[in-house]
Amino acid sequence: MTVVVTPRGQDETSADTHPVRVGFVVSKAVGNSVVRSRVQRRLRHLAAARLPQIPAGHDLVVRAHPAAAGAESDQLGRDLDRCLDRALRRERR
């Protein structure tokens, strides 16, 4: 899994008023449309619980790798936490 967190680029005074936007990239390499939709639903549920960690005015992009199709939800959650922590540290630099 790959996670990217970026600021939206508005001026700093209005950045806090914009909610976090989340996007998912689940390519055909993950599986057929049923598998891709299942992976995206699971990631959407996991990401929703982690939205308070992301500063307002930022975008979150989550790219699922093929291994996500066979992963359990708790494993996906741990991977998302690890990748999100790394992305937030990178963004704060």
FENPE-V386461 format. One line per field, one symbol per residue. phi: phi as a letter, one per 30 degrees, with the letter a starting at -180 (. if undefined). psi: psi as a letter, one per 40 degrees, with the letter a starting at -180 (. if undefined). A space follows every 50 residues. Layout:
phi->???
psi->???
This chain:
phi->.bbbbbddjddddcdddcddcbbbcbddddlddddddddddddddddddc eddcdeiccccccdcedddcddddddddddedddddddddddd
psi->ihhhhiieeiiddedeehihihihhgieddaaddddddddddddddddee deehiieiihhhhhideddeiiddddddddddddddddddde.
